[in-house]
Each structure stands twice: as C-alpha cells, then as structure tokens.
C-alpha cells in the first residue's frame, strides 16, 4: 500500500503553508525560497485530494501533526468566539488567529508557529509604548522608563492580558487539539527570583563582572525592559525543553498584535494597542524608588540653577503626644517645591523631598504629539517635542 | 544610582478601551426522555436559540444531552468560575431569560452592593481633607 504523504499532497490546497516532507525538507526550502507559487506537487491519489478538501482529517493523520491543521480553524467554535470577543478586524482570518496560538515549543516550524508574528508584535509594542512614555513624560529617568515599559507590556502584564482575553491552554499540543486553545509544551512554572521585594531596576553589581549593568549599558545591550536578552536557542532545544505558561501567553499576545498589523494595517494595530494596552492603568508616581531624596534634590537644584532647597515646617500638631504630625515644605527661595506630612520631622522632610523630585520628573506637557502620528496621511508638520537634559548623575 | 524603577503590572480597566464580555461559554443540557426538558427541547429547536447565539458571537455555545437529569444551563466565565441554572419545567421564554442573565453576568460571586463605598483606582481630585492646611484657628 502506498504511504500517504500528507504534507506533500496538501500543497496544492494550502499553497503557502504546506508542511514539508521530512526527507526532502532541506531541498524543498532551498528550491522554494524565492518562489511565490507553490511547488508542483507530485502525483497523488484522487481520493487523497478529496480528503484534503474536507474540514476533518482522519484521526491517525491528525495525531502525527505537531499542531492543528489549517483546515481545522474554520470549524473551531472557540477560535471564532475569541475572534469576536477581541473585536478583531474581519480582515484577520481565523487561520492566522489559530497560528498565533501555536507556540514555538509546540511546532518548531516557523511557517506554522507564532514566532514571526511575536517578533513583530514585540517591536510594535515597544515602539508604541516608548514613544508614548517619552512624549508624555519627557523627564522620566531611564530606570523608571524601563519599569513603565515593563508595567505596560512586560511578560507578566501580557500573560495577564491573555488570561483576561479568556484564552485557555491545551494540556498538550497536537494535531487533534482544538485550534482555539493555546498550544505549547509545558514546563513547570519558573521559580520565584531570589530578589528583594519589590523588584527594583537599578545599577547592580552582578556576580559576573563581564556584564556591564549600568543604566546606559541596559539601553544599549539589553532588551526593552532593561533585562539581559534571552539567549537564542536552537529550535530543537526549545522544543525539547518546552515553555512556561507565562512565556507562551506572552508570545501569543505579541503575535496577535503582529498579526493585526500585518493583516489590517497600521491604523488598526494602533487602535488595538490603544484599546488593550493604553487603557490599562499604571500609576507612574508609584514606579519611583528614591534612596537619598534630599541629596538628589539639592543636586538637581544646583544643576538647574535654583537656590539651594530649604525645608520649613508648615504646620504641626501634637509634638509631645504619641501621634505627632508634621507638615514640612521644601522651598527653593520663595518657591514651594514639595510638601510632605510625617510622624517625625525627618520623615516629613524626606517625604517632601520625594514629592519635589517626583514633581520634577513627572512633568508632562499639556499637549503632546506622538512620532507615529506622522505616519498617517495628511499629518500636520512635525513640531519637536521637549527633550530634557536628563536625570541627575551620581 | 539616583532613581530606581519598581516593577509592577498594570491593572486592566475592562470597558475603558476594549470591552470583553466575561462569559466565554454556555452549555445547554437536555434530556430526551424526561418531561422536565420539554421547554428546553422546544427552546433548542426554536429560532430563539439562533437569535440568542447570533447576538453573542464572542461566546461559545454547546448543546449536549444529559440523560435522566433535569435540563440545565451552565456558563463558564473568564475569571475561572462557572454558574449553573436548573431550568426544569420552564417554558422556552423563561429559559431565554435565564440564558440572558447568565451571558451578561460578570461571573463573580453574588454580593450585596448596598452600602459599599465607591472604589476607584484614580487619585482623588480634591485630595484628602487635612486639618493642617487652610483656615487654621489658633485657640
């Protein structure tokens, strides 16, 4: 009996997305790298061709596939519901949405997994978030920019978004699994990092002195969140090792952004970003962690040519009681820079200095334009946005 | 280092940008034999079902038999909870009301909202009243 070569005979049906035969895969990719049409498939049975048109493939063929076939996307209720729930543009087909749900650990072939979409989506997310942060808060220190980027589209946030979108994970990837489920090879969850809580982004002495971990080196060598880039692994090792739920969800959400951009264009991607990322709430003032606020404030005043800051008691109550309250204001000349209340004079002074520092760093222009607005047709001429001299150095 | 950044996760505000319906799946269960499923079976065969499901494309609907049991509606929510309503001996219009209730539900546990204070993630515009500021009387 002739052996079924499923991946070759489905070539005529699913021209750009055929799964190559394992024996000839290398030759095929080389031959077809510049071709736009499908390679001429070899002779096959008529009955087999009919089978490929049917939405349901036989079980034994499905079980050999690493991820659900393309034809299964049209018959999945979960997938259609997810498409409607996210109000995705109708130009984004269900087949692509199904592909964004296949992690690289489930299907190593980049023609079937979401890796290419995720790379694009990650870049889009970084671009939109960073331009928004830098235009709205031009004086933000770099460590806080990294923290804000992490808060808006870091792995933890994207995993939460995937959960809030109602995406469920399949227990194990495979061809027979519903394509509306997130498919990845499971790893046990990552152990909690042994770092002080809350996790801070700062210059830190690493164990390996080769690593440059200053803020400037982070912006040059590291990723969008100021973290060391993940080592690029071979497809086989990542497939063997698998992925955590958080990583698979992160790649899925990034891939959806990339897919929206590719299928529906820039405007739809921007709208999708505004709907799902910008609408989330981040308290920028809570991202700061200032160690020596009074010292930093006096340096800041010296740099900006203000008079040296002076702390003055504005009001107080119960100095001799068990619960005293002092309100301290920090003045530069006659200008009140910040004000804070505390149970001791020192505490109130430090709180006032922190308020003054945040008041400086969290300056936001009343009207600002984003660089990406210039990509739209008929945009007004660009007016330069405020560029700050930067944070104060050590 | 002058300022350090604190790693946090942003909070979702459903409905502010995109709105995501919290019900993700509803199961309709019926029994072919028992009389309590009469209304359920007529609901499933009537155009009411198609009208209802076409109004909610973001929800997955499943119809399955549950022999020798009362008919139920079972809804699954994004927060991981599920809610089941027994619809024995109900007419199809009553079943439609139950389905409407389940699909619009948030999936949270029922709670009494009377007397709860307003909860907001945003800072108070006026600030908290302070005895230290403004119009201080000296006694």
Interface residues (C-beta under 8 A of the other chain):
Chain A: X77 X78 X80 X81 X82 X84 X85 X86 X87 X141 X143 X144 X145 X146 X147 X148 X150 X151 X152 X154 X156 X157 X160 X161 X163 X164 X165 X166 X198 X199 X200 X201 X202 X203 X215 X226 X274 X275 X276 X278 X279 X280 X281 X282 X283 X286 X287 X288 X289 X290 X291 X296 X314 X315 X316 X317 X325 X327 X341 X357 X361 X391 X392 X393 X394
Chain B: X1 X2 X3 X4 X5 X6 X7 X8 X9 X10 X11 X12 X13 X14 X16 X17 X18 X20 X21 X24 X25 X57 X58 X59 X60 X61 X62 X78 X121 X122 X130 X131 X132 X133 X136
